């Protein structure tokens, strides 16, 4: 008699690696297909697939046998995929925005003195947003260092900077590029 997925997951939670192998071989195609269909990129799907099984391994002791395995594993798959996409979006957004902001500053005021972003649109920002932008993009400080300068937490410094960037995107003329 074949063991149910829930029985196998319970055995795996108790340290039975063969139970994991059976589960893995039973469901790897469905799970990978699910990820590939949503991500539409094989490399990203493989990366998320690996992250999923790392998370499964780390959290195996928390599995509750009364929860059906397949919906549970697909919920974890979805969560890992969403986390992956958020990280990618934040990374891409930060790199693009930083590069575009510096380029926009150079285009708008090429003869500004060093130590200033030189954007007239900075007047639309609060004093703390202007200071955070200058500390990040002119002085190239970390969020922790910016937090020290602004006498706030690193999380709040990041939020101040993010709000300032959002406001700048709304006020800087497009000039053929999306900021």
Secondary structure, DSSP 8 states (H G I E B T S, - for coil): ----HHHHHHHHHTT-HHHHHHHHHHHHHHHHHHHHHHH--HHHHHHHHHHHHHHHHHHGGG--TTS-HHHHHHHHHHHHHHHHHHHHHHHHHHHHHHHHHHHHHHHH-TT--TT----GGGGGS-HHHHHHHHHHHTS---HHHHHHHHTS-HHHHHHHHHHHHHHHHHHS--TTS--
